Amino acid sequence: MEGTTIKTIFVVGLVISLALTFSACSVNNGPSGASEDASISGLAAEAVGGALNFSLSSGTFTMSEMRSQQSLFSWLNLFSGIAHASTSTCPTISDSSSSGPNTCSSASNVATLDYSDCSFGNSSATWNGFTQLSFSGATALACGTFPSPTNDTLLRQAVASAGGAAGTLTRTSSSGTVLTVDDTIHGIDGNYQGDTFNGSAPSNFSFTPFNSGGGKEVVFNASGQQTSVTIAEHLSGSLDGNALFDHTIAGTVNVSESGSGSSTVWTATAGTVSSGTCSNGVTGYDNVMKMLGQTCFENVTYNATCCQPISGTIVTTFTNTSNSPSTAIACMSGQTETLTITGCGKATYTSCTGATTSVNLDQCF
């Protein structure tokens, strides 16, 4: 009992200490090797990758989970005894309609995927919650058949229940990191700045809610190719109940698609980088540090076999807003963080202090 108590105190203390350190420049730095990225840059990249792959019948949405034996959370797992495993497979739109958990159900061109402690493919990450799919146009949508949209927009959202309003869902990695995707208006507009994304400053981004909330919108052209991804979500992470990050991501990324099926490739761009500074990119609110980030995608490439980007550069420039504290971290004001993608789920992270770290982009959602 005494040994268990000492171990628990050690783990809790370590997690709290590390969580405080993480918030400084938004990356979870491990003691050695690659660490688990939690930056605004990385989460924006992973959200876009998840949207692209989920919208392709041959895509590998959450089919693989990048892991490093030397990552912080794998190392911490040895002490905390965290274990997450699932014997259930998460449903996809191609599954036949039925009732109960881990199934797809549809009616009137709206489909709901019910996740109950399930996993995708060979990934050990587990999902809980509901995802609702619909189109803004006339594309047919029913469980059992993957849709073939043209000149239409796919709307994907976490919902509270089948047929319900916007809600939340969670993804728990094998290391115990819990990502909460909050698509409610309360969650999205609850950013520290109180930005309702109506086109006014400081973000200047305009978003029209659907089904009383946000989520992801993927636009398809007349040829059925994806041309843009719009995101409006509140994303937070925790480990053992201790907060790791809290970001609000809202903006549009333009996409150029080539190839087909499993050979599909996308090049994503957003914003403009001039002299190392991003402007007019995707908005990212760091709700812990209370700083506004503008995230630019520079020739960021994705493919159908990886949910994360495989090449390119992502630059986020931070600025103060009217609700930023006077004690905001000096290195973040007017400074940048950069993700240089080195392969599927791999990147070099350069923080606002100029320090570099090898990181894993472990999420896909």
Contacts in CASP RR format, 6 or more apart in sequence:
PFRMAT RR
TARGET T0000
AUTHOR 0000-0000-0000
METHOD contacts of the structure
MODEL  1
MEGTTIKTIFVVGLVISLALTFSACSVNNGPSGASEDASISGLAAEAVGG
ALNFSLSSGTFTMSEMRSQQSLFSWLNLFSGIAHASTSTCPTISDSSSSG
PNTCSSASNVATLDYSDCSFGNSSATWNGFTQLSFSGATALACGTFPSPT
NDTLLRQAVASAGGAAGTLTRTSSSGTVLTVDDTIHGIDGNYQGDTFNGS
APSNFSFTPFNSGGGKEVVFNASGQQTSVTIAEHLSGSLDGNALFDHTIA
GTVNVSESGSGSSTVWTATAGTVSSGTCSNGVTGYDNVMKMLGQTCFENV
TYNATCCQPISGTIVTTFTNTSNSPSTAIACMSGQTETLTITGCGKATYT
SCTGATTSVNLDQCF
7 79 0 8 1.000
10 79 0 8 1.000
11 76 0 8 1.000
11 79 0 8 1.000
11 80 0 8 1.000
11 240 0 8 1.000
12 240 0 8 1.000
12 242 0 8 1.000
14 76 0 8 1.000
14 79 0 8 1.000
15 76 0 8 1.000
15 239 0 8 1.000
15 240 0 8 1.000
15 242 0 8 1.000
16 242 0 8 1.000
18 28 0 8 1.000
18 72 0 8 1.000
19 239 0 8 1.000
19 242 0 8 1.000
19 243 0 8 1.000
19 244 0 8 1.000
21 29 0 8 1.000
22 28 0 8 1.000
22 29 0 8 1.000
22 38 0 8 1.000
22 244 0 8 1.000
22 245 0 8 1.000
23 245 0 8 1.000
23 288 0 8 1.000
23 289 0 8 1.000
24 289 0 8 1.000
24 329 0 8 1.000
24 331 0 8 1.000
25 39 0 8 1.000
25 329 0 8 1.000
25 331 0 8 1.000
25 332 0 8 1.000
25 337 0 8 1.000
25 351 0 8 1.000
25 352 0 8 1.000
25 353 0 8 1.000
25 355 0 8 1.000
26 38 0 8 1.000
26 39 0 8 1.000
26 40 0 8 1.000
26 245 0 8 1.000
26 247 0 8 1.000
26 286 0 8 1.000
26 289 0 8 1.000
26 337 0 8 1.000
26 351 0 8 1.000
27 35 0 8 1.000
27 37 0 8 1.000
27 38 0 8 1.000
27 39 0 8 1.000
27 337 0 8 1.000
27 349 0 8 1.000
27 351 0 8 1.000
27 357 0 8 1.000
27 359 0 8 1.000
28 35 0 8 1.000
28 36 0 8 1.000
28 37 0 8 1.000
28 38 0 8 1.000
28 72 0 8 1.000
28 73 0 8 1.000
28 244 0 8 1.000
29 35 0 8 1.000
29 72 0 8 1.000
29 357 0 8 1.000
30 71 0 8 1.000
30 72 0 8 1.000
30 75 0 8 1.000
31 72 0 8 1.000
31 75 0 8 1.000
32 70 0 8 1.000
33 68 0 8 1.000
33 70 0 8 1.000
33 71 0 8 1.000
33 358 0 8 1.000
34 68 0 8 1.000
34 70 0 8 1.000
34 71 0 8 1.000
34 346 0 8 1.000
34 358 0 8 1.000
34 359 0 8 1.000
34 360 0 8 1.000
35 68 0 8 1.000
35 71 0 8 1.000
35 72 0 8 1.000
35 357 0 8 1.000
35 358 0 8 1.000
35 359 0 8 1.000
35 360 0 8 1.000
36 71 0 8 1.000
36 72 0 8 1.000
36 73 0 8 1.000
36 173 0 8 1.000
36 175 0 8 1.000
36 177 0 8 1.000
36 359 0 8 1.000
36 360 0 8 1.000
36 362 0 8 1.000
37 339 0 8 1.000
37 347 0 8 1.000
37 349 0 8 1.000
37 359 0 8 1.000
37 360 0 8 1.000
37 361 0 8 1.000
37 362 0 8 1.000
38 237 0 8 1.000
38 244 0 8 1.000
38 245 0 8 1.000
39 316 0 8 1.000
39 337 0 8 1.000
39 339 0 8 1.000
39 349 0 8 1.000
40 247 0 8 1.000
40 249 0 8 1.000
40 284 0 8 1.000
40 286 0 8 1.000
40 293 0 8 1.000
40 295 0 8 1.000
40 316 0 8 1.000
40 337 0 8 1.000
41 295 0 8 1.000
41 314 0 8 1.000
41 315 0 8 1.000
41 316 0 8 1.000
41 337 0 8 1.000
41 338 0 8 1.000
41 339 0 8 1.000
41 349 0 8 1.000
42 314 0 8 1.000
42 339 0 8 1.000
42 347 0 8 1.000
42 361 0 8 1.000
43 235 0 8 1.000
43 245 0 8 1.000
43 247 0 8 1.000
43 249 0 8 1.000
43 363 0 8 1.000
44 231 0 8 1.000
44 249 0 8 1.000
44 253 0 8 1.000
44 282 0 8 1.000
44 284 0 8 1.000
44 295 0 8 1.000
44 297 0 8 1.000
44 314 0 8 1.000
44 316 0 8 1.000
45 297 0 8 1.000
45 300 0 8 1.000
45 308 0 8 1.000
45 309 0 8 1.000
45 314 0 8 1.000
45 339 0 8 1.000
45 341 0 8 1.000
45 361 0 8 1.000
46 307 0 8 1.000
46 308 0 8 1.000
46 361 0 8 1.000
46 363 0 8 1.000
46 364 0 8 1.000
46 365 0 8 1.000
47 216 0 8 1.000
47 229 0 8 1.000
47 231 0 8 1.000
47 233 0 8 1.000
47 235 0 8 1.000
47 249 0 8 1.000
47 365 0 8 1.000
48 229 0 8 1.000
48 231 0 8 1.000
48 253 0 8 1.000
48 268 0 8 1.000
48 297 0 8 1.000
48 300 0 8 1.000
48 302 0 8 1.000
48 309 0 8 1.000
49 229 0 8 1.000
49 302 0 8 1.000
49 307 0 8 1.000
49 308 0 8 1.000
49 309 0 8 1.000
49 364 0 8 1.000
50 61 0 8 1.000
50 62 0 8 1.000
50 307 0 8 1.000
50 364 0 8 1.000
50 365 0 8 1.000
51 156 0 8 1.000
51 216 0 8 1.000
51 218 0 8 1.000
51 229 0 8 1.000
51 231 0 8 1.000
52 218 0 8 1.000
52 226 0 8 1.000
52 229 0 8 1.000
52 255 0 8 1.000
52 266 0 8 1.000
52 302 0 8 1.000
53 59 0 8 1.000
53 60 0 8 1.000
53 61 0 8 1.000
53 302 0 8 1.000
53 304 0 8 1.000
53 307 0 8 1.000
53 364 0 8 1.000
54 61 0 8 1.000
54 156 0 8 1.000
55 154 0 8 1.000
55 156 0 8 1.000
55 218 0 8 1.000
55 220 0 8 1.000
55 226 0 8 1.000
56 226 0 8 1.000
56 261 0 8 1.000
56 264 0 8 1.000
56 304 0 8 1.000
57 94 0 8 1.000
57 146 0 8 1.000
57 261 0 8 1.000
58 261 0 8 1.000
58 262 0 8 1.000
58 264 0 8 1.000
58 304 0 8 1.000
59 261 0 8 1.000
59 262 0 8 1.000
59 264 0 8 1.000
59 304 0 8 1.000
59 305 0 8 1.000
60 304 0 8 1.000
60 305 0 8 1.000
60 306 0 8 1.000
60 307 0 8 1.000
61 92 0 8 1.000
61 120 0 8 1.000
61 307 0 8 1.000
61 364 0 8 1.000
62 90 0 8 1.000
62 119 0 8 1.000
62 120 0 8 1.000
62 121 0 8 1.000
62 123 0 8 1.000
62 125 0 8 1.000
62 127 0 8 1.000
62 171 0 8 1.000
62 307 0 8 1.000
62 364 0 8 1.000
62 365 0 8 1.000
63 120 0 8 1.000
63 121 0 8 1.000
63 122 0 8 1.000
63 123 0 8 1.000
63 307 0 8 1.000
64 122 0 8 1.000
64 123 0 8 1.000
64 306 0 8 1.000
64 307 0 8 1.000
65 123 0 8 1.000
65 124 0 8 1.000
65 125 0 8 1.000
65 173 0 8 1.000
65 174 0 8 1.000
65 362 0 8 1.000
65 364 0 8 1.000
66 308 0 8 1.000
66 344 0 8 1.000
66 345 0 8 1.000
66 346 0 8 1.000
66 360 0 8 1.000
66 361 0 8 1.000
66 362 0 8 1.000
67 74 0 8 1.000
67 174 0 8 1.000
67 175 0 8 1.000
67 360 0 8 1.000
67 362 0 8 1.000
68 74 0 8 1.000
68 360 0 8 1.000
71 175 0 8 1.000
71 360 0 8 1.000
73 173 0 8 1.000
73 175 0 8 1.000
73 176 0 8 1.000
73 177 0 8 1.000
73 239 0 8 1.000
74 175 0 8 1.000
76 82 0 8 1.000
76 175 0 8 1.000
76 239 0 8 1.000
77 174 0 8 1.000
77 175 0 8 1.000
77 176 0 8 1.000
80 240 0 8 1.000
82 175 0 8 1.000
82 176 0 8 1.000
82 240 0 8 1.000
84 124 0 8 1.000
84 125 0 8 1.000
84 126 0 8 1.000
84 172 0 8 1.000
84 173 0 8 1.000
84 174 0 8 1.000
84 176 0 8 1.000
85 124 0 8 1.000
85 126 0 8 1.000
86 117 0 8 1.000
86 118 0 8 1.000
86 119 0 8 1.000
86 124 0 8 1.000
86 126 0 8 1.000
88 101 0 8 1.000
88 102 0 8 1.000
88 116 0 8 1.000
88 117 0 8 1.000
88 118 0 8 1.000
88 119 0 8 1.000
89 102 0 8 1.000
89 118 0 8 1.000
89 119 0 8 1.000
89 120 0 8 1.000
89 121 0 8 1.000
90 102 0 8 1.000
90 113 0 8 1.000
90 115 0 8 1.000
90 118 0 8 1.000
90 119 0 8 1.000
90 120 0 8 1.000
90 127 0 8 1.000
91 102 0 8 1.000
91 103 0 8 1.000
91 104 0 8 1.000
91 113 0 8 1.000
91 114 0 8 1.000
91 115 0 8 1.000
91 118 0 8 1.000
92 104 0 8 1.000
92 113 0 8 1.000
93 104 0 8 1.000
93 111 0 8 1.000
93 113 0 8 1.000
93 133 0 8 1.000
93 141 0 8 1.000
93 143 0 8 1.000
93 144 0 8 1.000
93 145 0 8 1.000
93 146 0 8 1.000
93 147 0 8 1.000
94 143 0 8 1.000
94 144 0 8 1.000
94 145 0 8 1.000
94 146 0 8 1.000
95 103 0 8 1.000
95 104 0 8 1.000
95 143 0 8 1.000
95 144 0 8 1.000
96 104 0 8 1.000
96 143 0 8 1.000
96 144 0 8 1.000
97 103 0 8 1.000
97 104 0 8 1.000
97 105 0 8 1.000
97 106 0 8 1.000
97 142 0 8 1.000
97 143 0 8 1.000
97 144 0 8 1.000
98 104 0 8 1.000
98 105 0 8 1.000
99 105 0 8 1.000
100 114 0 8 1.000
101 114 0 8 1.000
101 115 0 8 1.000
101 116 0 8 1.000
101 118 0 8 1.000
102 114 0 8 1.000
102 115 0 8 1.000
102 116 0 8 1.000
102 118 0 8 1.000
103 114 0 8 1.000
104 111 0 8 1.000
104 112 0 8 1.000
104 113 0 8 1.000
104 114 0 8 1.000
104 143 0 8 1.000
104 144 0 8 1.000
105 111 0 8 1.000
105 112 0 8 1.000
105 114 0 8 1.000
105 143 0 8 1.000
105 162 0 8 1.000
106 112 0 8 1.000
106 141 0 8 1.000
106 142 0 8 1.000
106 143 0 8 1.000
109 134 0 8 1.000
109 135 0 8 1.000
109 139 0 8 1.000
109 140 0 8 1.000
109 141 0 8 1.000
109 142 0 8 1.000
110 132 0 8 1.000
110 133 0 8 1.000
110 134 0 8 1.000
110 141 0 8 1.000
110 163 0 8 1.000
111 132 0 8 1.000
111 133 0 8 1.000
111 134 0 8 1.000
111 141 0 8 1.000
111 142 0 8 1.000
111 143 0 8 1.000
112 130 0 8 1.000
112 131 0 8 1.000
112 132 0 8 1.000
112 133 0 8 1.000
112 159 0 8 1.000
112 162 0 8 1.000
112 163 0 8 1.000
113 130 0 8 1.000
113 131 0 8 1.000
113 132 0 8 1.000
113 133 0 8 1.000
114 129 0 8 1.000
114 130 0 8 1.000
114 162 0 8 1.000
115 127 0 8 1.000
115 128 0 8 1.000
115 129 0 8 1.000
115 130 0 8 1.000
115 131 0 8 1.000
115 169 0 8 1.000
116 128 0 8 1.000
116 129 0 8 1.000
117 126 0 8 1.000
117 127 0 8 1.000
117 128 0 8 1.000
118 126 0 8 1.000
118 127 0 8 1.000
119 125 0 8 1.000
119 126 0 8 1.000
119 127 0 8 1.000
120 127 0 8 1.000
124 173 0 8 1.000
124 174 0 8 1.000
125 171 0 8 1.000
125 172 0 8 1.000
125 173 0 8 1.000
125 174 0 8 1.000
126 171 0 8 1.000
126 172 0 8 1.000
127 169 0 8 1.000
127 170 0 8 1.000
127 171 0 8 1.000
127 172 0 8 1.000
128 169 0 8 1.000
128 170 0 8 1.000
128 172 0 8 1.000
129 158 0 8 1.000
129 168 0 8 1.000
129 169 0 8 1.000
129 170 0 8 1.000
130 158 0 8 1.000
130 159 0 8 1.000
130 160 0 8 1.000
130 161 0 8 1.000
130 162 0 8 1.000
130 167 0 8 1.000
130 169 0 8 1.000
131 156 0 8 1.000
131 157 0 8 1.000
131 158 0 8 1.000
131 159 0 8 1.000
131 169 0 8 1.000
132 156 0 8 1.000
132 157 0 8 1.000
132 158 0 8 1.000
132 159 0 8 1.000
132 162 0 8 1.000
132 163 0 8 1.000
132 164 0 8 1.000
132 211 0 8 1.000
133 141 0 8 1.000
133 154 0 8 1.000
133 155 0 8 1.000
133 156 0 8 1.000
134 141 0 8 1.000
134 154 0 8 1.000
134 155 0 8 1.000
134 210 0 8 1.000
134 211 0 8 1.000
135 141 0 8 1.000
135 147 0 8 1.000
135 149 0 8 1.000
135 152 0 8 1.000
135 153 0 8 1.000
135 154 0 8 1.000
135 155 0 8 1.000
136 152 0 8 1.000
136 153 0 8 1.000
136 155 0 8 1.000
136 210 0 8 1.000
136 217 0 8 1.000
137 152 0 8 1.000
137 153 0 8 1.000
138 152 0 8 1.000
139 147 0 8 1.000
139 148 0 8 1.000
139 149 0 8 1.000
139 150 0 8 1.000
139 152 0 8 1.000
139 154 0 8 1.000
140 147 0 8 1.000
141 147 0 8 1.000
147 154 0 8 1.000
148 224 0 8 1.000
149 220 0 8 1.000
149 224 0 8 1.000
150 220 0 8 1.000
150 221 0 8 1.000
150 222 0 8 1.000
150 223 0 8 1.000
150 224 0 8 1.000
151 220 0 8 1.000
151 221 0 8 1.000
151 222 0 8 1.000
152 219 0 8 1.000
152 220 0 8 1.000
153 217 0 8 1.000
153 218 0 8 1.000
153 219 0 8 1.000
153 220 0 8 1.000
154 217 0 8 1.000
154 218 0 8 1.000
154 220 0 8 1.000
155 210 0 8 1.000
155 211 0 8 1.000
155 215 0 8 1.000
155 216 0 8 1.000
155 217 0 8 1.000
156 215 0 8 1.000
156 216 0 8 1.000
156 217 0 8 1.000
156 218 0 8 1.000
157 166 0 8 1.000
157 167 0 8 1.000
157 183 0 8 1.000
157 210 0 8 1.000
157 211 0 8 1.000
157 213 0 8 1.000
157 214 0 8 1.000
157 215 0 8 1.000
157 216 0 8 1.000
158 166 0 8 1.000
158 167 0 8 1.000
158 168 0 8 1.000
158 169 0 8 1.000
158 181 0 8 1.000
158 182 0 8 1.000
158 183 0 8 1.000
158 215 0 8 1.000
159 165 0 8 1.000
159 166 0 8 1.000
159 167 0 8 1.000
159 183 0 8 1.000
159 211 0 8 1.000
160 166 0 8 1.000
160 167 0 8 1.000
160 168 0 8 1.000
164 211 0 8 1.000
165 184 0 8 1.000
165 211 0 8 1.000
165 212 0 8 1.000
165 213 0 8 1.000
166 183 0 8 1.000
166 184 0 8 1.000
166 185 0 8 1.000
166 209 0 8 1.000
166 211 0 8 1.000
166 212 0 8 1.000
166 213 0 8 1.000
166 214 0 8 1.000
166 215 0 8 1.000
167 182 0 8 1.000
167 183 0 8 1.000
167 184 0 8 1.000
168 180 0 8 1.000
168 181 0 8 1.000
168 182 0 8 1.000
168 183 0 8 1.000
168 184 0 8 1.000
169 180 0 8 1.000
169 181 0 8 1.000
170 178 0 8 1.000
170 179 0 8 1.000
170 180 0 8 1.000
170 181 0 8 1.000
171 178 0 8 1.000
171 179 0 8 1.000
171 181 0 8 1.000
171 363 0 8 1.000
171 365 0 8 1.000
172 178 0 8 1.000
172 179 0 8 1.000
173 179 0 8 1.000
173 362 0 8 1.000
173 363 0 8 1.000
175 239 0 8 1.000
176 239 0 8 1.000
176 240 0 8 1.000
177 237 0 8 1.000
177 238 0 8 1.000
177 239 0 8 1.000
177 244 0 8 1.000
177 362 0 8 1.000
178 237 0 8 1.000
178 238 0 8 1.000
178 239 0 8 1.000
178 241 0 8 1.000
179 235 0 8 1.000
179 236 0 8 1.000
179 237 0 8 1.000
179 363 0 8 1.000
179 365 0 8 1.000
180 235 0 8 1.000
180 236 0 8 1.000
180 237 0 8 1.000
180 238 0 8 1.000
181 233 0 8 1.000
181 234 0 8 1.000
181 235 0 8 1.000
181 365 0 8 1.000
182 188 0 8 1.000
182 233 0 8 1.000
182 234 0 8 1.000
182 235 0 8 1.000
182 236 0 8 1.000
183 213 0 8 1.000
183 214 0 8 1.000
183 215 0 8 1.000
183 232 0 8 1.000
183 233 0 8 1.000
183 234 0 8 1.000
184 212 0 8 1.000
184 213 0 8 1.000
184 214 0 8 1.000
184 234 0 8 1.000
185 209 0 8 1.000
185 212 0 8 1.000
185 213 0 8 1.000
185 214 0 8 1.000
187 234 0 8 1.000
187 248 0 8 1.000
188 197 0 8 1.000
188 213 0 8 1.000
188 214 0 8 1.000
188 232 0 8 1.000
188 233 0 8 1.000
188 234 0 8 1.000
188 248 0 8 1.000
188 250 0 8 1.000
189 195 0 8 1.000
189 196 0 8 1.000
189 197 0 8 1.000
190 234 0 8 1.000
190 248 0 8 1.000
191 234 0 8 1.000
191 248 0 8 1.000
191 285 0 8 1.000
191 287 0 8 1.000
192 285 0 8 1.000
192 287 0 8 1.000
192 290 0 8 1.000
192 323 0 8 1.000
193 202 0 8 1.000
193 203 0 8 1.000
193 285 0 8 1.000
193 290 0 8 1.000
193 292 0 8 1.000
193 321 0 8 1.000
193 322 0 8 1.000
193 323 0 8 1.000
194 323 0 8 1.000
195 202 0 8 1.000
195 203 0 8 1.000
195 248 0 8 1.000
195 250 0 8 1.000
195 283 0 8 1.000
195 285 0 8 1.000
197 203 0 8 1.000
197 205 0 8 1.000
197 206 0 8 1.000
197 207 0 8 1.000
197 232 0 8 1.000
197 250 0 8 1.000
197 283 0 8 1.000
198 206 0 8 1.000
199 205 0 8 1.000
199 206 0 8 1.000
202 292 0 8 1.000
202 319 0 8 1.000
202 321 0 8 1.000
202 322 0 8 1.000
203 250 0 8 1.000
203 283 0 8 1.000
203 292 0 8 1.000
204 280 0 8 1.000
205 250 0 8 1.000
205 251 0 8 1.000
205 252 0 8 1.000
205 283 0 8 1.000
207 214 0 8 1.000
207 230 0 8 1.000
207 232 0 8 1.000
207 250 0 8 1.000
207 251 0 8 1.000
209 232 0 8 1.000
210 217 0 8 1.000
213 232 0 8 1.000
214 232 0 8 1.000
214 233 0 8 1.000
215 231 0 8 1.000
215 232 0 8 1.000
215 233 0 8 1.000
216 229 0 8 1.000
216 230 0 8 1.000
216 231 0 8 1.000
216 233 0 8 1.000
217 229 0 8 1.000
217 230 0 8 1.000
218 226 0 8 1.000
218 228 0 8 1.000
218 229 0 8 1.000
219 226 0 8 1.000
219 227 0 8 1.000
219 228 0 8 1.000
219 229 0 8 1.000
219 230 0 8 1.000
220 226 0 8 1.000
220 227 0 8 1.000
221 227 0 8 1.000
225 257 0 8 1.000
226 255 0 8 1.000
226 257 0 8 1.000
226 266 0 8 1.000
227 254 0 8 1.000
227 255 0 8 1.000
227 256 0 8 1.000
227 257 0 8 1.000
228 252 0 8 1.000
228 253 0 8 1.000
228 254 0 8 1.000
228 255 0 8 1.000
229 252 0 8 1.000
229 253 0 8 1.000
229 255 0 8 1.000
229 268 0 8 1.000
230 251 0 8 1.000
230 252 0 8 1.000
230 253 0 8 1.000
231 249 0 8 1.000
231 250 0 8 1.000
231 251 0 8 1.000
231 252 0 8 1.000
231 253 0 8 1.000
231 282 0 8 1.000
232 249 0 8 1.000
232 250 0 8 1.000
232 251 0 8 1.000
233 248 0 8 1.000
233 249 0 8 1.000
233 250 0 8 1.000
234 246 0 8 1.000
234 247 0 8 1.000
234 248 0 8 1.000
235 245 0 8 1.000
235 246 0 8 1.000
235 247 0 8 1.000
235 248 0 8 1.000
235 249 0 8 1.000
236 243 0 8 1.000
236 245 0 8 1.000
236 246 0 8 1.000
236 247 0 8 1.000
237 243 0 8 1.000
237 244 0 8 1.000
237 245 0 8 1.000
237 246 0 8 1.000
238 244 0 8 1.000
243 288 0 8 1.000
245 286 0 8 1.000
245 288 0 8 1.000
246 286 0 8 1.000
246 287 0 8 1.000
246 288 0 8 1.000
247 284 0 8 1.000
247 285 0 8 1.000
247 286 0 8 1.000
247 287 0 8 1.000
248 283 0 8 1.000
248 284 0 8 1.000
248 285 0 8 1.000
248 287 0 8 1.000
249 282 0 8 1.000
249 283 0 8 1.000
249 284 0 8 1.000
250 282 0 8 1.000
250 283 0 8 1.000
250 284 0 8 1.000
251 270 0 8 1.000
251 281 0 8 1.000
251 282 0 8 1.000
251 283 0 8 1.000
252 270 0 8 1.000
252 282 0 8 1.000
253 268 0 8 1.000
253 269 0 8 1.000
253 270 0 8 1.000
253 282 0 8 1.000
253 297 0 8 1.000
254 268 0 8 1.000
254 269 0 8 1.000
254 270 0 8 1.000
255 266 0 8 1.000
255 267 0 8 1.000
255 268 0 8 1.000
256 266 0 8 1.000
256 267 0 8 1.000
256 269 0 8 1.000
257 264 0 8 1.000
257 265 0 8 1.000
257 266 0 8 1.000
258 264 0 8 1.000
258 265 0 8 1.000
258 266 0 8 1.000
258 267 0 8 1.000
259 265 0 8 1.000
261 304 0 8 1.000
262 304 0 8 1.000
262 305 0 8 1.000
263 303 0 8 1.000
263 304 0 8 1.000
264 303 0 8 1.000
264 304 0 8 1.000
265 301 0 8 1.000
265 302 0 8 1.000
265 303 0 8 1.000
265 304 0 8 1.000
266 301 0 8 1.000
266 302 0 8 1.000
266 303 0 8 1.000
267 299 0 8 1.000
267 300 0 8 1.000
267 301 0 8 1.000
268 297 0 8 1.000
268 300 0 8 1.000
268 301 0 8 1.000
268 302 0 8 1.000
268 309 0 8 1.000
269 297 0 8 1.000
269 298 0 8 1.000
269 299 0 8 1.000
269 300 0 8 1.000
270 281 0 8 1.000
270 282 0 8 1.000
270 295 0 8 1.000
270 296 0 8 1.000
270 297 0 8 1.000
271 278 0 8 1.000
271 279 0 8 1.000
271 280 0 8 1.000
271 281 0 8 1.000
271 282 0 8 1.000
271 294 0 8 1.000
271 296 0 8 1.000
271 297 0 8 1.000
272 278 0 8 1.000
272 279 0 8 1.000
272 280 0 8 1.000
272 281 0 8 1.000
272 296 0 8 1.000
273 279 0 8 1.000
273 296 0 8 1.000
273 298 0 8 1.000
273 315 0 8 1.000
276 315 0 8 1.000
276 317 0 8 1.000
276 336 0 8 1.000
277 315 0 8 1.000
277 317 0 8 1.000
277 334 0 8 1.000
277 336 0 8 1.000
278 293 0 8 1.000
278 294 0 8 1.000
278 295 0 8 1.000
278 296 0 8 1.000
278 315 0 8 1.000
278 316 0 8 1.000
278 317 0 8 1.000
278 336 0 8 1.000
279 294 0 8 1.000
279 296 0 8 1.000
279 317 0 8 1.000
280 294 0 8 1.000
281 294 0 8 1.000
281 295 0 8 1.000
281 296 0 8 1.000
282 294 0 8 1.000
282 295 0 8 1.000
282 296 0 8 1.000
282 297 0 8 1.000
283 292 0 8 1.000
283 293 0 8 1.000
283 294 0 8 1.000
283 295 0 8 1.000
284 292 0 8 1.000
284 293 0 8 1.000
284 294 0 8 1.000
284 295 0 8 1.000
284 316 0 8 1.000
285 291 0 8 1.000
285 292 0 8 1.000
285 293 0 8 1.000
286 292 0 8 1.000
286 293 0 8 1.000
286 318 0 8 1.000
286 332 0 8 1.000
289 328 0 8 1.000
289 329 0 8 1.000
289 332 0 8 1.000
290 321 0 8 1.000
290 323 0 8 1.000
290 324 0 8 1.000
290 325 0 8 1.000
290 328 0 8 1.000
291 318 0 8 1.000
291 319 0 8 1.000
291 320 0 8 1.000
291 321 0 8 1.000
291 324 0 8 1.000
291 328 0 8 1.000
291 329 0 8 1.000
291 332 0 8 1.000
291 333 0 8 1.000
292 318 0 8 1.000
292 319 0 8 1.000
292 320 0 8 1.000
292 321 0 8 1.000
292 324 0 8 1.000
293 316 0 8 1.000
293 317 0 8 1.000
293 318 0 8 1.000
293 319 0 8 1.000
294 316 0 8 1.000
294 317 0 8 1.000
294 319 0 8 1.000
295 314 0 8 1.000
295 315 0 8 1.000
295 316 0 8 1.000
296 314 0 8 1.000
296 315 0 8 1.000
296 316 0 8 1.000
296 317 0 8 1.000
297 314 0 8 1.000
298 312 0 8 1.000
298 313 0 8 1.000
298 314 0 8 1.000
298 315 0 8 1.000
299 311 0 8 1.000
299 312 0 8 1.000
299 313 0 8 1.000
300 309 0 8 1.000
300 311 0 8 1.000
300 312 0 8 1.000
300 313 0 8 1.000
300 314 0 8 1.000
300 341 0 8 1.000
301 309 0 8 1.000
301 310 0 8 1.000
301 311 0 8 1.000
301 312 0 8 1.000
301 341 0 8 1.000
302 308 0 8 1.000
302 309 0 8 1.000
302 310 0 8 1.000
303 310 0 8 1.000
305 344 0 8 1.000
306 344 0 8 1.000
306 345 0 8 1.000
307 364 0 8 1.000
308 344 0 8 1.000
308 345 0 8 1.000
308 361 0 8 1.000
308 364 0 8 1.000
309 341 0 8 1.000
309 343 0 8 1.000
309 345 0 8 1.000
309 361 0 8 1.000
310 341 0 8 1.000
310 343 0 8 1.000
310 344 0 8 1.000
310 345 0 8 1.000
311 341 0 8 1.000
311 343 0 8 1.000
312 340 0 8 1.000
312 341 0 8 1.000
313 338 0 8 1.000
313 339 0 8 1.000
313 340 0 8 1.000
313 341 0 8 1.000
314 338 0 8 1.000
314 339 0 8 1.000
314 341 0 8 1.000
315 336 0 8 1.000
315 337 0 8 1.000
315 338 0 8 1.000
315 339 0 8 1.000
316 336 0 8 1.000
316 337 0 8 1.000
316 338 0 8 1.000
317 334 0 8 1.000
317 335 0 8 1.000
317 336 0 8 1.000
318 332 0 8 1.000
318 333 0 8 1.000
318 334 0 8 1.000
318 335 0 8 1.000
318 336 0 8 1.000
318 337 0 8 1.000
318 352 0 8 1.000
319 333 0 8 1.000
319 334 0 8 1.000
320 328 0 8 1.000
320 333 0 8 1.000
329 352 0 8 1.000
331 351 0 8 1.000
331 352 0 8 1.000
331 353 0 8 1.000
332 352 0 8 1.000
335 352 0 8 1.000
336 352 0 8 1.000
337 349 0 8 1.000
337 350 0 8 1.000
337 351 0 8 1.000
337 352 0 8 1.000
338 349 0 8 1.000
338 350 0 8 1.000
339 347 0 8 1.000
339 348 0 8 1.000
339 349 0 8 1.000
339 350 0 8 1.000
339 359 0 8 1.000
340 347 0 8 1.000
340 348 0 8 1.000
340 350 0 8 1.000
341 347 0 8 1.000
342 348 0 8 1.000
345 360 0 8 1.000
345 361 0 8 1.000
345 362 0 8 1.000
346 358 0 8 1.000
346 359 0 8 1.000
346 360 0 8 1.000
346 361 0 8 1.000
347 358 0 8 1.000
347 359 0 8 1.000
347 360 0 8 1.000
347 361 0 8 1.000
348 356 0 8 1.000
348 357 0 8 1.000
348 358 0 8 1.000
348 359 0 8 1.000
349 356 0 8 1.000
349 357 0 8 1.000
349 358 0 8 1.000
349 359 0 8 1.000
350 356 0 8 1.000
351 357 0 8 1.000
END
